[in-house]
Amino acid sequence: MQTRSAVAKGKKIFWFLVKLGIAGAIVAILFGRNHREIVESFREFNFWWLLPAAFCYALHMVICSWRWYRLIQVLKLELSFREAFSLTMQAYFFSLVFPGGAIGGDLVKIGVLARRAREGTKVEAAFTILMDRIVGMIALFGMALVLVPLDLPTLLNVSITGIELTPELRWLLIAGLLALCLAGLGASMLIFFHRALEKIPPVRWLMQLGDRLTDGMVTRMTAATDLYRKDWRVTLGMTLLSVPGVHLMVTAAFGFLLAGLDVGNPGILLVVVAMTVANIVGLLPIFPGGLGGRDFVCITILVAGGMAVGPAKTAQLLYTALILFFNLLGMIYFLLDPGRRQESRILEQELAGESSIAAES
């Protein structure tokens, strides 16, 4: 058994290193070319613009934590905003060092929260993290479906060194992106209409089978979903908040970095579309924390929109450095986690409850 566990861990580490190598290779290729233009752009960069960029990025992290905290409150679970913020920061940190990218960070977040939650609420506590991810993706995919058609000329002008992109292939890539967003949006929304799906015999049978295999976990998750649908104002509010407070906030951070490079007026639509599409690609688990894929897509779209290669790559390099800085800050929250006392208190209460039951029996 231990041998299998060691092999499984070894495979996870191996594939994580492979993904890290791919991301590193993409970044090296991107910034290895045009290095003279990048160095020149760095020389001209006004580093005072790092302050508003860092503020916007930090604010988006706070809003992400608040969004999750409000979703936790819907299920009436015990977790303070301070703890929610700490766990969110830890998830950002582990998204860099744990296999699975952003999803890997969520898995660590689920594990910590499961230890912290009271007995009988662990499934619901983990489900809040999934709901938080769903709400964020609905906002992101919705933005892409609106924005991408508005900037088709830029996307149809995209070119990739070493790859011949015919007009037909460009249209196919755009259609694929929109189809992916539609599918993601549909799958995310479908969870709120599970009662209708339960009427379909095969689906009902699968849910019942899942219930038997997981000791009622499916029923508990669908009951939690019903609470989110019942309290739709909070769920909808957090979804709408994600547009300006999360996705556009990180775009603002990137915009301030462009302002520091004095690239003129690249156009708000161009920057928002580049960041939105890049963030969707960054969700793919093949990129640790989105590194590599997000950089490549954002630079490619900015250059297609008429921005010089040097400033585009310099801005993205600064933005990646900003992400890494704030994600690494999560390690501090992991070491100084304010919720460790909460775990001890819950454990003591559960042990006390078991002792009282034993005494009564």
N, C-alpha and C positions, 0 to 999 in steps of 0.2 A: 504493500500500500504506500509506504514511504517512497519507494522507488518510482512509482507512478506519479506521485505528487512532485517529486524532484524533477522528473522528466517534463511534466506539465509546466512547472515554473521555468525550466530551462527553455522550453519552446516560447513562452511568453516573452522572456528576456531577449531571446534571439530575434523574434519578429519585431520587438520594440526597437532593437538596435538597427535592424534592417530599415524600419520606417525612419528612424533618426538619421540614418545614413542617406536615405533618399531625400529627406528634407534638407540636410546639410549640403548635399550635392546640388540641389536646385538653387539654394541660396548662394553657394560658391560660384555657380555658373552665372547667375543673375548679376552678381556684384563683381565677379572677376572681369567681365566685359565692361567696357566704358569706364574703367577705373579712373582714368584721367578726368573725365567729366564729373564723376562722383566726388573726387578729391577737390576739384574746383568748386563744386556746389557746397561742400562742407566748409570751405574757406569763406564763402559768402554768406553762410547761414547765420541768422541772428538768433543766438541761443536764448534770448529772452522769451522767444515764442514757445520754448519748452514749458514755461510755467502755465499758460492757459491750456496747452495740450495735455499736460499732466493732470491739471485740475479736472478737465472734462473726462479723462479716462478714469480717474479716481471716482468721480461722481457717478459714472455709469456702473461701477462696481457697487457703490452704495445703493443705487436704485435697483440693481439686480437682487441685492440682499433684501431690500424692502419688499420687492415683488414676491419673493419666496416666503418672506415672513407673513405677508397678508394672506397668501395661499395656505399657509400653515394654520392661521387663525380660523379659516373656514371650517377646518376639521377639529377645531378646539383642542389642539395639542399644545403641550407646555414647552415653549421654546421662546426665549427672549430675542429681541432684535439684535442684541449684542452677540448672542450665540449664533444667530443666523448669519450675521456678517462674518464672524470668525470661520464658520464652516464653509461659507462661500469662498472666502480667501484661500482656505486650505484646498478647496476643489480646484481653484485656479492653479495653485502650486502643483498639485498632483497631476493636473492635465499635461504638465510638461514632463514629469518623471515617471508617470505610470502608463503602462501599455493601454492603448485605446483612445489616446487624444483627449478631447473634451469629455467624451463618454467615460473614459477611465477616471477622470477627476470626479465625475458624478458617482461612480461606483464606490470610490473611497468615501465620498460624502454620505452615501447610503449606509456604508458599513459603520461609520462613526455615529451617525444618527440612530441606527438600530440599537447600538449599545446604550445610547443615551435615553431612548424612549422607554416609557413604562411598558410592562408586560401587557399584551393585549392591544397595543397601539403601534407595534413595530412595522407592520405592513402598511398601515395608513401613513406613518411617518415617511417611509421610503417612497410611497406613492406621491407625496407632495413634491418630491424632487423631479419625478417624471412629469407631473403636471406643470411644474415650473418650466421644464424644458419644452413641453408642448406649447405652452403659452408664448414663449420666446420664438419658437419656430413658426407659429402661426403668423406672428407679426412680421418676421423676416421674409417668409415666403409670400405673404400678402404684399409687402413692399416691392419685392422683385416682380411680381405679376403686374403691378401698376407702373413701375419705373422702367423696366426693360423695354417695353414697346415705345416708350417716349424717347428713347435714345438709340433707336435702331441704326441710324447712320454710323454712329461710333462703333457699335458692335459689328456691323458689316464691314468695317474698315480694319478689323483686328488682323494682325499678321504675327506669325510665329517663326522665328529663325529656324531654318532647316526643315520646315513643314510647309508644303504647298496647300494653302487654304483657298479652294475655289469658292465662288459665290454660293454654289449649291451646298457646299460643306458648311459654310458660315451660317446659312439659314437652318441647316440641320442641327448645328450646335445650339443655336438660339432656341429652336423649337424643343430640343432636348432639355435645355435649361428650364423653359416654361413648363414643360410636361413634368419635370422633376418637382418643380414648385407646386404645381397643381396636385400631383400625387401626394406630396408631403402635407399640403394643406388639407386635402381630403382625408388622409389617414389620421391626421391630428384632430380634425373635427368629428370624425366618425366615432371616436371614443365617447362623445357626449350623447350618442344615439344608440347605445348598446342595447337598450330595451327593445328597440325595433329589430335589431339583429338577432336577439334571442328568439324571436318568433320563427326564424329560419331553422328547420330541424337540424341540419349538419352543424350549424354554428352553436345551437343550443347543446347538442351532444358534446361538442368539443369543450364548451364552457363547463359542462357538468363533469366531464372527464378531468379537466384541469382542476376543478374543485376537489375531486376525490384524490388526485395526486398531490395536491398542495395543502390539504387539510383546510379547505374553505377559503383559500387566499383569493380566488377569483371573485367570489361573492363579496368579500370585504372590499376589494378594489372597485367593483361596480357600485357598491353602496357609497363609497367615497366619491365616485364620479357623480352620483346622483346629488350629493351635497353641493358639489361645484356647479352643477347645472341649476340647482335650486337657488343658490346664491350667485346667480349669473351676473349680477352687477359688479361684484368683486372680480370674477373671472374675466369679464369683458373689460373692466377698468384696467386690470393688470396687463391685458393684451394690448390695449390702446396705449398704455403708459410705456410699453416696451418700444414703441416706434420712436418717439422723441427721446425718451429717457435712457434707452440702451443703444439701439442701432444708429440713430442719428447723432447720439452723443459721441460715440467713437468716431463717427465721420467728422464731427466738429473737431475732435482732437487731431485727426489727420489733416484737416483743413488748416489748423493753426500751424502745423509743421510746414505745409506748403507756403503759408504766408511768410514764415521765416526765411524761405528760400527766394521770396520775391519773384514768383513765376508769373506775375500778372494776374489776370482773371481767367482761370481755367474753365469756369462755369460750374455752378453748384450741382447741376444735374449730372455732369460728367463724374464729379468726385463721389456723389452719392451712389450712382450706379456702379462705379468701380468698387467701392467699399462693400456695397450690398452683395454683389456677385462674388466678390472675394471672400466674404464672410460665409456664404453658403458653401463654397468649396472648402473653406477652413473647417467645416463641420465633419468632413470625411475623416474617418478614423485612421486613414493611412498617413495622415500628417499629425505629428505630436503637437498638440496645442494649435493646430492650423498652420504651423511653421512650414514654409516652403510653398505649399499650394496657394495660400492666401497672398503671399508676396508676388508670386508669378502672375496670378490673375489680375491683381490690382495694377501692377506696372504695365502689363500688356494693354489693358483697357485705357489707362491714362495716356499712354503713347499713341494709341489708336485715335484718341480724342484730340491729338495735336500737341501734347506736352512733350518737351524735350526729354530725352532718355535720362540724362544726368540728374536733373531735379526730381524726376519721377522715382528713380531708384534710390536717391538720397532720402527723399521723404519716406519711402517705404522702409528703408533701413533704420531710420530714426524711429518710425512707428513700431517696428519689430523690437527694437531696443526698449521702447517704452513698455510694450507688452511684457517682455521678459522681466523687466525691473519690477513691475507691479505683481506679476505672477510669482516671482521669487520672494516677494514680501510675504506671500502666503505661508512660507516656511516659518516666519516669526509667529504667526497665529497658530500654527501647528504646535510649536514649542511652548507657547504661552496661552494655550487654549482655555478660555474662561469657563468652558463647559465641563471640564474634568471633575470639578467639585459636584456639578449636577449629576454626573454619572455615579459618583460615590453615594450621593444622597438618595438617588433612586434605588441603587442596589441595596442600601441599608433598609429602605422602606419595604422593598420586595422581600428581603430576608425576614424582616419583622413580621410581615404579613404571613409568610410561610410558617413562622414559629407559632403565631397565634392560632393558625389553622391546625397545626400539629397538636397544640395544647388542648384545643376544643375536641379533637378526635380522641 
